[in-house]
Amino acid sequence: MKKNLPEHYFSRLCRAITEFDMIAAGDKILIGLSGGKDSTFLTYALSILRQRSAKPFEIAALTIDPLFTDDFDPKPISDFCADLDVPFYTQKTDIAGIIKNNDGKDPCFTCAFFRRGTINNFAVENGFNKVAYAHHHDDAVETFLMGLLYSGQIKTFMPTTYLDRKNLTVIRPLLYFREYELKETPKIHGFTPIPSPCPLNGLTKRQEAKDMIASLEKSNPEIYPHLAAAMRQSPTSELWPAELTREELRVKHLQFWNKSK
């Protein structure tokens, strides 16, 4: 199968990489490859970019086996990477056991935390200076909504994040792709995505946010673009100042009443 990337996909990839300074000459980039639709497309797209870029850089892929099942087979992913001339690694991390020992508390946070830790440590130990994740635009918007609703914070993940303790930079080159677009990408690279082994797949807070957005869009098609716009820094933002501490409030209270006498 001839390897190519339609120009409208390639330009979207390049826009994110250029706008957020994701890749420089000489970079060694480790891709977090789960075998799902998003990370397989990211691996394929970066392999095409590697061929076409004027800046030489290296890529490799790491698949984590979280031991949710006892029949994980990395061979299809390994073959996919070999066909792209992308070095492939796999590593077992007993995330399932950690969640069980934690009585099932915060399983999504636990899984993400230990996946990131494993990938970051592998990257540092093997000389990579960047880690690439396949988060797309919907992921960013859903994370923004989840932060607002479930933790009272206005934030989402950044396109590029420097981890000073590890001396690693995390990049997310698929930020300008919508999830529905990525569902079509197996037609481009020919790899059948591997279903997620997560026992909570479809039952997470992220899924709640996804369903909420879809439901709201039925009555207002502008819901998604409005949420996306709210993620951006803007001179028109009007937010209350940060909440005062008890000591700050006490001082202002005294100042007010002293001036009032």
Phi, psi and omega in degrees: 000126180292134183268120176206167179227118180310143188300325181290335173283315183297319181293324177295318177298312182294327179300312181295316182296321181286313184299321186252017174049055187278327187231135176235162179301135178089358180297145170243111190249127176258122181266130172282105187248108179272337187099357175282177187298323185287309184288331176291321177294320178301316180298314179298313184296319179290332176291324176291316180298321179302323180287325188265345187284144174282345178262115180289132175211160181249150175226153173210167183230144178233128176250129179264130171262106184279002179063032173289333176229166180256011182235029179296127181240107182280356187301315179302321179290319178299317179296321178300314180293320180299322179294334179265001185059044178246117177305137186236138177227154175222149182213137178272135174223119187284066179292323179301317180293322179296317179297318180297316180293340179266015180059029176074011182283136178047055184296324182292317178297315181299313181299311181297319182298312184282331173297311180299317181299316180296314181295315181297316180296318178298317181300312181297315183292339184246017170082017176274145178252352178220151175238132181249128176246156187262031177295134181251185186296319179299321178302316182295315180294318179295320178296321177300313180293320179297319179298320180292314186279323189256346179224002177066031181235140177263095181196162170212178178286155183269154177300321179227130182227127177265127179259098187294329180292332181256350187056045180236149173245129177264130179236152181228082188291348183263018187297339180260017176252136173276154183297322181295332177289320181291335177295340180269351189289338175302336176293338181277312186259346173084002181268132178276117182302147179271128180301146179294133178278358184299126180291346180255012182303124181089359183237022186262171175297326177298318178296323176300315179296318179299314180294324180295316179297315180299320180292316180294328180294339180296327180259340179215098182297347182271001182303308184297308180298330178291319176297318180297319179294325182291340179288337186275144171297138185211139177291347181267359180294135178232102181237150175297155174293165180299147180295137181285150172286167179300322180291318178297319179294322179297316180297315180294324178298314179295319179298318181297311184288328177294322179287337185280345183281000000 
